[in-house]
Amino acid sequence: MTAFATLNTLPAALLDNLESLGYSAMTPVQAAALPVVLAGKDVRVQAQTGSGKTAAFGVGLLPKIDAGQFATQALVLCPTRELADQVAGELRRLARFLPNIKILTLCGGQPFGPQRDSLQHAPHIIVATPGRLVDHLQKGTVKLDALQTLVLDEADRMLDMGFSEAINQVLDSVPPRRQTLLFSATWPEGIAAISARVQRDPQTIEIDRVDNLPAIEQQFYDVPRRGKIALLQSLLSQHRPASCVVFCNTRKDCQEVCDALNDAGQEALALHGDMEQRDRDQTLVRFANGSTRVLVATDVAARGLDIKALEMVVNYELAWDPEVHVHRIGRTARAGNSGLAVSFCAPEEAQRAAILSDMLHITPEWLPPVSKPLVPLKAPMATLCIDGGKKAKMRPGDILGALTGDIGLAGEDIGRITLSATHAYVAVRQDVARQAWKQLQGGKIKGKTCKVRLLK
């Protein structure tokens, strides 16, 4: 356990803020990367989501920010809006010690006009998806002449999503003399090519590789494709996980599996690229706040998923890349928690299983399919969606006060409260959700009547 205070180049105010945020010691990726980043060198880091990489580059770039210089000094590129929002939120927490710092997210799926207006006063840090950033660069609304630090976060997913050309356009718009930090969960050839092009003598850091994974119980089932749904339903009935992600390789399979679970009374939500951005946002909120226990997702869509204690992961289909398999199962057993990773393998997936065994140096113990009585899997919470978020100056305390004071809910009836720019999402216990929805419709928050929906 290495304390942040051992990094004697960090400002005292930043160290005090880290302590107030509960950052008592560095994670392995932070301990390995931060000394190099603070020394001003380029790094390329292979680390899983959830390993603490946002703080690894955030703590590294913040001391170089001059809040008195109204120019964009750091840029973080992310593959999805969900991850960009998550990264920006963490950077704002880390940057509390810096007065008057402006951090702006630029993502697709949001109106262009408000972003353009906000850019009239240049942010110190931009967190963006490649496509939307290119839109702003082409229209001249973003200037990167003063950029000191460029971060490519989840670079492998950006390539998977077809952002290679957009990344090249961004790279053509940034100063040649800069620090470039590249983070990736896997290391395909395309990432090595980008690193060779944009980095200067980068130090390579590999964290949470196969031999460093936490103790995860892995179960492998030899099951024909037509038997996978029944097996999944049996395992969910047997283990009854509080939270479970089921990974599929295609959007079509993702939706079909989700529909089959819902038809059987095992409530699930799907997350894939064919969904509207609003629906994806709401799905992530509902899974994070306990309003659904099962999320069926593709790998790309699940990036940015911020779940602290995921009990179970199911590989409904084996990934072709063993490192993707490691990334999937590494989402469970975090922070010392136990976790279960289940993998299904149909006969036509045998080649993938052989590759997995060779690359990960494991000998799977193949289990026969089990059959358990079907048990409905209901979530403990439901989600209320309230019109009016950060732009309406709404705060979690305002919502909590309305629910506990005016409506009379007990504190334990209310779970996570999440604010977006235009909406507030409140988790409430299932047995009081309809009562809260009806009474909140007729009541007021901060003296104003709000539209409220019960998400289903």
C-alpha positions in Angstrom: 0.0 0.0 0.0 1.7 3.2 -1.2 0.3 6.6 0.0 -0.2 9.5 -2.4 1.9 11.6 0.0 5.0 9.7 -1.2 4.6 11.6 -4.4 6.4 14.7 -3.1 5.7 16.7 -6.2 1.9 16.8 -5.6 0.6 20.1 -4.2 -0.5 19.9 -0.5 -4.0 21.1 -1.5 -4.3 18.2 -3.9 -3.2 15.7 -1.2 -5.7 17.2 1.3 -8.5 16.8 -1.3 -7.5 13.2 -2.1 -7.6 12.4 1.6 -11.1 14.0 1.9 -12.3 11.9 -1.0 -11.1 8.7 0.7 -8.0 8.1 -1.5 -5.9 6.6 1.3 -3.5 4.7 -0.9 -2.7 4.3 -4.6 -4.0 1.3 -6.6 -1.4 -0.7 -8.5 -2.0 1.3 -11.8 -1.7 4.6 -9.9 1.5 3.6 -8.1 3.1 2.5 -11.4 1.9 5.3 -13.7 1.8 8.4 -11.5 5.6 8.9 -11.0 6.1 8.6 -14.7 3.2 10.9 -15.6 4.3 13.5 -13.0 7.8 13.4 -14.5 6.3 14.6 -17.8 6.9 11.4 -19.7 4.6 9.6 -22.1 3.0 6.3 -20.9 1.0 3.5 -22.4 -0.9 1.6 -19.8 -2.8 -1.6 -20.1 -5.3 -1.8 -17.2 -8.9 -2.9 -16.7 -11.9 -0.7 -16.1 -12.2 -0.2 -12.3 -8.4 -0.3 -11.7 -8.3 3.4 -10.8 -6.9 4.6 -14.1 -9.0 7.9 -14.1 -7.2 9.0 -11.0 -3.9 7.8 -12.5 -4.1 10.3 -15.3 -6.3 12.9 -13.4 -3.9 13.3 -10.5 -1.0 13.5 -13.0 -2.4 16.2 -15.2 -4.1 18.5 -12.7 -0.9 20.0 -11.1 0.1 21.3 -14.6 -3.2 23.2 -15.1 -2.9 27.0 -14.8 -6.4 28.1 -13.8 -5.6 31.7 -14.7 -4.9 30.8 -18.3 -8.2 30.6 -20.1 -7.2 27.9 -22.7 -7.7 24.2 -23.0 -4.6 22.6 -21.5 -5.8 19.0 -21.2 -7.9 16.7 -23.4 -9.3 13.3 -22.6 -10.8 11.2 -25.4 -13.3 8.5 -24.5 -15.2 6.0 -26.7 -18.7 6.6 -25.2 -20.7 9.4 -23.7 -21.3 7.2 -20.6 -17.6 6.9 -19.9 -16.9 10.6 -20.7 -19.5 11.6 -18.2 -18.0 9.3 -15.6 -14.4 10.5 -16.3 -15.5 14.2 -16.2 -17.3 13.7 -12.9 -14.2 12.1 -11.3 -12.0 14.8 -12.6 -14.2 17.5 -11.1 -14.0 15.7 -7.7 -10.2 15.5 -8.0 -10.0 19.2 -9.1 -11.8 20.6 -6.1 -8.6 22.1 -4.8 -8.3 24.2 -7.9 -10.5 27.4 -7.8 -12.3 28.4 -11.0 -11.3 25.4 -13.0 -13.6 24.6 -15.9 -14.1 21.0 -17.1 -16.4 20.5 -20.1 -17.8 17.3 -21.7 -18.3 17.3 -25.5 -20.3 14.2 -26.6 -22.7 13.2 -29.3 -26.4 12.7 -28.5 -26.4 16.2 -26.9 -27.4 19.6 -28.6 -24.5 21.2 -30.3 -25.6 24.8 -29.6 -25.2 24.8 -25.8 -21.7 23.2 -26.2 -20.7 25.9 -28.7 -21.9 28.6 -26.3 -20.0 27.1 -23.4 -16.8 27.0 -25.5 -16.9 30.8 -25.9 -15.0 30.7 -22.6 -12.4 28.0 -23.2 -12.5 25.2 -20.6 -9.2 24.2 -19.0 -10.0 20.5 -19.5 -12.1 18.9 -22.2 -13.5 15.3 -21.9 -14.9 14.3 -25.3 -15.9 11.5 -27.7 -13.9 11.6 -30.9 -16.8 12.3 -33.3 -18.2 15.3 -31.5 -14.8 16.8 -30.9 -14.1 16.6 -34.6 -17.4 18.4 -35.3 -16.2 21.3 -33.0 -12.7 21.3 -34.5 -14.1 21.6 -38.1 -16.4 24.5 -37.0 -13.6 26.2 -35.2 -15.3 26.2 -31.8 -12.5 24.3 -30.1 -8.9 25.5 -30.0 -6.2 23.1 -28.9 -3.1 25.3 -29.4 -2.3 25.5 -25.7 -2.8 21.7 -25.1 -0.2 20.2 -22.7 -1.7 16.8 -22.0 -3.6 14.4 -24.3 -5.2 11.3 -22.8 -6.6 8.4 -24.9 -8.8 6.5 -22.5 -10.1 3.0 -23.5 -8.3 3.3 -26.8 -9.1 -0.2 -27.8 -12.8 0.5 -27.7 -12.4 3.6 -29.7 -10.8 1.6 -32.5 -13.5 -1.1 -32.2 -16.2 1.6 -32.6 -14.6 2.9 -35.8 -13.1 6.1 -34.5 -9.7 5.6 -36.1 -10.1 8.4 -38.7 -11.6 10.8 -36.1 -8.7 10.1 -33.7 -6.3 10.9 -36.6 -8.1 14.2 -37.2 -7.8 15.1 -33.5 -4.1 14.2 -33.5 -3.5 16.5 -36.5 -5.0 19.4 -34.4 -2.9 19.2 -31.3 0.6 20.6 -30.7 3.4 18.2 -31.4 5.1 19.0 -28.1 2.8 17.6 -25.5 2.5 14.7 -23.1 0.4 11.8 -24.4 -1.1 9.2 -22.0 -2.6 6.1 -23.6 -4.8 3.7 -21.6 -6.3 0.5 -22.9 -7.8 -2.6 -21.4 -6.5 -4.8 -24.3 -3.6 -4.3 -26.6 -4.5 -5.0 -30.3 -2.1 -4.1 -33.1 -4.0 -0.9 -33.9 -3.2 0.5 -30.4 0.5 -0.2 -30.9 0.4 1.7 -34.2 -1.2 4.7 -32.6 1.3 4.7 -29.8 4.2 4.6 -32.2 2.8 7.5 -34.1 1.8 9.9 -31.2 4.1 9.0 -28.3 7.7 9.7 -27.6 9.6 6.9 -25.9 6.6 5.9 -23.8 7.0 3.8 -20.7 4.8 0.6 -20.9 2.9 -0.4 -17.8 0.8 -3.5 -17.6 -1.6 -3.9 -14.7 -4.2 -6.6 -13.9 -3.0 -9.0 -16.6 -4.1 -12.6 -16.3 -1.6 -13.5 -13.6 -2.6 -10.5 -11.5 -6.4 -11.0 -11.5 -8.2 -11.2 -8.2 -9.5 -14.5 -7.0 -12.6 -15.0 -9.3 -14.5 -18.3 -9.3 -14.8 -19.3 -12.9 -17.3 -21.9 -14.1 -17.4 -23.2 -17.7 -20.5 -24.9 -19.2 -20.5 -27.1 -22.3 -24.0 -26.2 -23.7 -25.5 -26.2 -27.2 -26.6 -22.8 -28.4 -30.3 -23.7 -28.2 -29.8 -24.6 -24.5 -28.1 -21.4 -23.4 -31.3 -19.5 -22.5 -32.6 -22.3 -20.2 -29.2 -22.6 -18.6 -29.0 -18.9 -17.9 -32.4 -18.9 -16.4 -31.5 -21.8 -14.2 -28.2 -20.2 -13.0 -30.0 -16.9 -12.2 -32.6 -18.8 -10.2 -29.9 -20.7 -8.4 -27.5 -17.9 -7.5 -30.0 -15.0 -7.4 -27.3 -12.3 -7.8 -28.0 -8.8 -6.6 -26.2 -7.6 -9.8 -25.2 -9.5 -12.9 -24.0 -8.6 -16.4 -24.6 -11.0 -19.2 -22.2 -10.4 -22.1 -23.2 -11.1 -25.7 -21.1 -10.6 -28.8 -23.9 -9.0 -31.0 -26.6 -6.5 -30.5 -29.2 -9.0 -31.9 -28.3 -11.7 -29.4 -28.2 -9.1 -26.6 -31.8 -8.0 -27.2 -33.1 -11.6 -27.7 -31.6 -12.8 -24.4 -33.0 -9.8 -22.6 -36.5 -10.4 -24.1 -36.4 -14.1 -23.1 -35.5 -13.3 -19.5 -38.3 -10.8 -19.2 -40.8 -13.2 -20.7 -39.8 -15.7 -18.0 -40.3 -13.1 -15.2 -36.5 -12.6 -14.6 -36.4 -8.8 -15.0 -33.5 -7.6 -17.2 -32.4 -4.6 -19.2 -30.5 -4.5 -22.5 -27.6 -2.2 -23.3 -26.3 -2.1 -26.9 -25.5 0.3 -29.7 -28.9 0.3 -31.4 -30.5 2.1 -28.5 -31.2 5.8 -28.3 -28.8 7.7 -26.1 -31.5 8.6 -23.6 -32.5 5.0 -23.2 -28.9 4.0 -22.7 -28.4 6.6 -20.0 -31.6 5.5 -18.2 -30.6 1.8 -18.4 -27.2 2.6 -16.8 -28.8 4.6 -14.1 -31.4 1.9 -13.3 -28.8 -0.9 -13.2 -26.5 1.2 -11.0 -29.2 2.1 -8.5 -30.6 -1.4 -8.1 -33.8 -1.1 -10.2 -32.8 -4.1 -12.2 -30.5 -7.0 -11.2 -29.6 -8.2 -14.7 -28.0 -6.2 -17.5 -27.5 -7.9 -20.9 -24.9 -6.0 -22.8 -22.4 -5.9 -25.6 -18.7 -5.2 -24.7 -18.6 -1.8 -26.3 -21.9 -0.6 -24.6 -20.7 -1.8 -21.2 -17.7 0.5 -21.2 -18.3 3.2 -18.6 -20.3 0.9 -16.5 -19.7 2.1 -12.9 -20.8 -0.7 -10.6 -18.7 -1.0 -7.4 -19.8 -4.6 -6.4 -20.8 -6.7 -9.3 -21.6 -10.2 -8.0 -21.8 -12.2 -11.2 -20.7 -12.1 -14.8 -22.0 -14.4 -17.5 -20.2 -14.9 -20.9 -23.3 -15.9 -22.9 -20.9 -16.3 -25.8 -17.1 -16.6 -25.5 -15.1 -13.7 -26.7 -12.7 -14.2 -29.6 -10.0 -12.3 -27.8 -8.8 -13.8 -24.5 -8.0 -10.3 -23.2 -11.6 -9.3 -23.7 -12.6 -12.3 -21.6 -10.2 -11.1 -18.8 -11.7 -7.6 -19.1 -15.3 -9.0 -18.8 -14.6 -11.2 -15.8 -12.5 -8.6 -14.1 -15.6 -6.5 -13.6 -16.5 -8.8 -10.6 -14.4 -9.4 -7.5 -13.3 -5.8 -7.2 -12.1 -4.1 -4.0 -11.7 -7.4 -2.2 -15.2 -8.6 -3.0 -15.8 -12.2 -4.1 -17.1 -12.8 -7.6 -18.4 -15.5 -9.9 -17.7 -15.6 -13.7 -19.7 -18.1 -15.7 -18.9 -18.9 -19.4 -21.1 -20.8 -21.9 -19.5 -22.7 -24.7 -21.4 -24.2 -27.6 -19.6 -26.8 -29.9 -19.1 -24.2 -32.6 -17.2 -22.0 -30.0 -14.6 -24.8 -29.3 -11.9 -22.9 -31.2 -12.4 -19.9 -29.0 -12.2 -22.1 -25.9 -8.9 -23.6 -27.0 -7.4 -20.1 -27.7 -8.6 -19.0 -24.2 -7.0 -22.0 -22.5 -3.7 -21.5 -24.3 -3.5 -17.7 -23.8 -4.6 -17.6 -20.2 -2.8 -20.8 -19.2 -5.9 -22.3 -17.7 -7.6 -25.7 -18.0 -11.3 -25.2 -17.8 -13.3 -27.7 -15.8 -16.3 -28.3 -18.0 -19.6 -28.6 -16.1 -22.8 -30.1 -17.5 -25.8 -27.9 -17.9 -27.9 -27.6 -14.7 -31.7 -27.4 -14.5 -33.3 -25.5 -11.7 -36.9 -24.5 -11.1 -37.4 -21.0 -12.6 -37.6 -18.3 -9.9 -38.6 -14.7 -10.9 -35.7 -12.3 -10.2 -37.2 -9.0 -9.1 -35.2 -5.8 -8.3 -35.5 -4.3 -4.8 -35.8 -0.7 -6.2 -37.7 1.2 -8.8 -36.6 4.5 -10.5 -38.5 7.8 -10.6 -37.5 10.2 -13.4 -38.1 13.8 -12.5 -37.9 16.6 -15.1 -35.3 19.1 -14.0 -31.7 18.4 -13.1 -28.5 20.4 -12.7 -29.6 23.1 -15.1 -32.7 23.7 -12.9 -30.4 24.0 -9.9 -31.9 20.8 -8.4 -29.9 19.1 -5.7 -30.2 15.7 -4.1 -31.1 17.3 -0.8 -34.1 19.0 -2.4 -35.5 15.7 -3.7 -34.7 13.8 -0.5 -36.5 16.6 1.5 -39.6 16.3 -0.7 -39.8 12.5 -0.4 -39.2 12.3 3.3 -40.9 15.5 4.4 -43.8 16.2 2.1 -44.6 12.6 1.1 -43.5 10.9 4.3 -41.2 8.2 3.0 -38.6 6.8 5.4 -34.9 7.4 4.7 -34.4 3.7 4.1 -37.1 3.7 1.3 -34.8 6.0 -0.8 -31.7 4.8 -2.6 -29.3 6.5 -5.0 -30.1 9.9 -6.4 -28.5 10.7 -9.8 -28.6 14.1 -11.5 -28.1 14.7 -15.2 -28.3 18.1 -16.9 -32.1 17.9 -17.4 -33.3 15.1 -15.2 -33.1 13.6 -11.7 -33.3 9.8 -11.2 -34.3 8.5 -7.8 -34.2 4.9 -6.6 -37.1 4.1 -4.2 -38.2 0.7 -2.8 -40.5 -1.2 -5.1 -43.3 -1.5 -2.5 -43.5 2.3 -2.1 -42.6 3.4 -5.7 -46.2 3.8 -7.0 -47.2 5.8 -3.9 -44.2 8.1 -4.2 -44.8 8.6 -7.9 -48.5 9.6 -7.4 -47.8 11.9 -4.5 -44.8 13.5 -6.1 -46.9 14.3 -9.2 -49.2 16.4 -7.1 -46.5 17.9 -4.9 -43.6 20.3 -5.5 -39.8 20.4 -5.3 -38.2 23.7 -4.5 -41.6 25.3 -4.8 -42.1 24.1 -8.4 -44.4 21.4 -9.8 -42.4 18.8 -11.7 -43.2 16.1 -14.2 -42.5 12.7 -12.8 -42.4 9.3 -14.5 -42.0 5.8 -13.0 -39.5 4.1 -15.4 -40.4 0.5 -16.5 
